[in-house]
Amino acid sequence: MKKLIYILVALVLVGAVAFKLIKNKKEMASEAAVAEIKSEAISVQVTEPKVGKIDKSFTAQGNFRPVQTLSLLSETTGQIQQVLKRKGDRVRQGELLVQVEANTAKADLATIEANYVKAKRDLGRFENLASGEAITKRQLEDARLQVQTTQAQLINARQRVAKTRIKAPISGEINEMYIEVGSYLNTGTKLYDIVNVDRLKLNVKVDESQVLLIQKGAKVQVKADVNAGQTFPGVVTAIAAQADNSLKYDVEIEVKNTNANSLRAGMYGTAAFEIADTRNALLIPREAIVGSLQDPAVYVVENNVAHLRKVKTGTVTQDQVEIAQGLKAGEKVVQSGQINLREGLKVSVL
């Protein structure tokens, strides 16, 4: 038995040693491959940031939001008999959405109408009697008060009947519905979420140098990122008086949607602010940017080694990008060949 145990222990030790040798071999091969890559200089083309004239016009990104949104709540009680509009349907202001059972409300209305007619008839009779001093002034005042009371009850009863026909308070599209035929409503029951996307708000953020160039009422061209080929006219409706924690100012732009409502709330949009003036700026070719303009970086070449550096961009034109922070004029920036680069790799400048 002991002999068998010794044999098993020996086999385990041999297996562990073999596994360790294989692992070390793989690690050495991997390190050798990396060393080989680092030893090979990657060919790149470079450019230098240069100070040049740039249009003060600029763009800013944000999200579209509806000008009007509404959660429609029930103002009546009763069982739903008809649902005429459902999720995704477009509705017009005043259009019938839901019909609630109204028999009880109509019966109450009929009773109150009869009481109101009787009260007016009694008042006419009492006024005739009062002219002949056949009744007291108090009796006449009570008759007039009864007419006023039943008239108020009549107005209230008519409103209760009208509220059984639930209509759209705004025009728009039903984004969500919470009811079905047969549902019982209480006052305050949520019925629909209605969103009006005929007009939208694009909220963008601009820096302190840009906010001084914008005026309320200025016209702006707006594009949706998903359909950059189509532009929409916009108007600046509000400019923040105070910057946020990132020292950016909120600017609100109202945009008129197309007849097909091709813009949707929540989409990303870009506003182009046209400014008839120029200024000096540090510029590099747009193709030198690594990654997106939301998180820009460039490869800077120092002693034939590429170093990835984060930068802050300003105005973006068709082929040039303003560098607000992160670069100095005269530095060597990789313009093409970045696809093969990693931090610290050797490069050969073409």
Secondary structure, 3 states (H helix, E strand, C coil): CHHHHHHHHHHHHHHHHHHHHHHHHHHHHHHHHHHHHHHCCEEEEEECCEEEEEECCEEEEEEEEEEEEEEEECCCCEEEEEECCCCCCEECCCCEEEEECCHHHHHHHHHHHHHHHHHHHHHHHHHHHHHCCCCCHHHHHHHHHHHHHHHHHHHHHHHHHHCCEEECCCCEEEEEECCCCCCEECCCCEEEEEEEEEEEEEEEEECHHHHCCCCCCCEEEEEECCEEEEEEEEEEEEECCCCCCCCCEEEEEEEECCCCCCCCCCCEEEEEECCCCEEEEEEEEHHHCECCCCCCEEEEEECCEEEEEECEEEEECCCEEEEEECCCCCCCEEEECHHHCCCCCEEEEC
